[in-house]
Amino acid sequence: MRTLGRRLALAFSALVAGSAIAMAVAAPAQATAGECASYLVGQGYNHSSAMKNACAQGSLGTAEGDANCKIGLKALSISATHAATACNKA
């Protein structure tokens, strides 16, 4: 019986730790895409779904996502400097 209790406690601990890691990893991606868009709005650009999509690409954390973010923002006539800064925030 004692072994069963330890196993259950270990399984529960692993579940809690796994859930905490998943939340910690997922949360920043959502927040940073928002920071990208907020930065651009602060620079005087109008918020749009295309801007949101470009910033979401930047928040993927990959070189491809960063490139897609910059390309998407430049297509919206956002300056290269502002696009680079915004994508770095994503």
SULPEHU-V815217 format. One record per run of one state. SS is the DSSP state (H for helix, E for strand, L for the rest). FROM is the first residue (numbers start at 0). LEN is the number of residues. If there is no record, write none. Layout:
SS	FROM	LEN
SS	FROM	LEN
This chain:
L	0	1
H	1	41
L	42	6
H	48	10
L	58	4
H	62	12
L	74	5
H	79	10
L	89	1
